[in-house]
Amino acid sequence: MNMLTTGLALLAVTTAIPVTSAISASCGMRVVHSDTDFPERAQLRGQKGTVLINVTLDANGHATRADVEHSSGYLLLDLAAKRSVLEKWQFDVSHCTHTFPATHQVAVEYRNEEYQ
């Protein structure tokens, strides 16, 4: 992996956004691992923005479904965020006593100060 990709990939930031549902609030679901892809092509084009994703979680804290609620404005970023949530993210659902699957909303923020 070249230095350009490694340095810029660190600019993908994840932020958990509380869902208005009582289920999410009552058990304090949170992101514990959020390795997020930032496509090099999007970086070089100066793309940035926030993707809001509704995530369906199983009882182990893995995403079984991810739907884009609000686009970043860039398809590359939206697809990368969705794929990252589904394939790489882990949620802590250990405090949850309700039944699964459950829905949680997260934001994936892509910052691109290098190529503005």
C-alpha positions in Angstrom: 0.0 0.0 0.0 1.5 3.4 -0.9 1.9 6.2 1.5 -0.8 8.3 -0.2 -3.5 5.7 0.4 -2.4 5.0 4.0 -2.3 8.6 5.1 -5.6 9.6 3.5 -7.5 6.6 4.7 -7.2 7.8 8.2 -9.5 10.7 7.3 -12.5 8.5 7.2 -14.1 9.2 10.6 -17.1 7.3 12.1 -19.6 8.8 14.4 -22.5 6.9 16.1 -25.7 8.9 15.9 -28.4 7.9 18.4 -31.6 6.5 16.9 -34.8 7.9 18.2 -36.1 4.4 18.9 -36.4 3.3 22.5 -34.6 0.1 21.7 -31.4 1.7 20.8 -31.5 4.2 23.6 -32.4 1.7 26.2 -29.4 -0.6 25.6 -26.7 1.8 24.5 -25.6 0.2 21.3 -22.3 1.6 20.3 -19.7 1.0 17.6 -16.6 -0.8 18.9 -14.8 -1.4 15.7 -15.2 0.8 12.6 -12.5 0.1 10.1 -13.8 2.2 7.2 -12.7 2.2 3.5 -12.1 5.6 1.8 -11.7 4.8 -1.9 -8.6 6.3 -3.4 -10.5 7.5 -6.4 -12.8 9.5 -4.2 -9.9 10.9 -2.3 -8.1 12.1 -5.4 -11.3 13.8 -6.6 -11.6 15.7 -3.3 -14.8 14.1 -2.3 -16.0 14.4 1.3 -19.2 14.3 3.2 -21.3 12.3 5.7 -23.3 9.2 5.0 -26.2 8.4 7.4 -26.8 4.6 7.5 -29.6 2.6 9.1 -28.0 -0.6 10.3 -29.8 -3.8 11.2 -27.8 -5.7 13.9 -28.0 -9.3 15.0 -27.5 -10.5 18.6 -23.7 -10.7 18.1 -23.4 -7.0 17.1 -22.8 -7.7 13.4 -24.6 -5.7 10.7 -26.9 -7.9 8.6 -28.3 -5.0 6.6 -27.2 -1.4 5.9 -29.4 1.2 4.1 -28.3 4.7 3.2 -30.7 7.1 4.9 -28.9 10.2 3.7 -26.3 10.4 1.0 -22.9 12.1 1.1 -23.6 13.3 -2.4 -21.1 10.9 -3.8 -21.9 7.3 -4.8 -18.4 6.1 -4.2 -18.5 7.3 -0.6 -22.0 6.0 0.0 -21.1 2.5 -1.3 -17.8 2.4 0.6 -19.5 3.4 3.8 -22.3 0.8 3.4 -19.8 -1.9 2.5 -17.5 -1.0 5.5 -20.4 -1.2 7.9 -21.6 -4.5 6.6 -18.2 -6.2 6.3 -15.9 -4.6 8.9 -17.8 -2.9 11.7 -18.6 -4.4 15.1 -21.2 -3.1 17.6 -21.4 -3.6 21.3 -24.9 -4.9 22.1 -24.0 -6.6 25.4 -26.3 -4.3 27.4 -29.3 -5.0 25.2 -32.1 -7.2 26.6 -34.6 -6.8 23.7 -35.0 -9.1 20.8 -32.9 -9.0 17.6 -32.6 -7.9 14.9 -32.5 -4.3 16.0 -31.9 -1.1 14.0 -29.3 1.5 14.8 -28.3 4.6 12.9 -24.6 5.6 12.3 -22.9 8.4 10.4 -19.7 7.8 8.4 -17.9 11.1 7.9 -15.3 11.4 5.1 -12.9 14.3 5.5 -10.6 15.2 2.7 -8.4 18.1 3.7 -5.6 16.9 1.4 -7.4 17.4 -1.9 -9.8 20.4 -1.6 
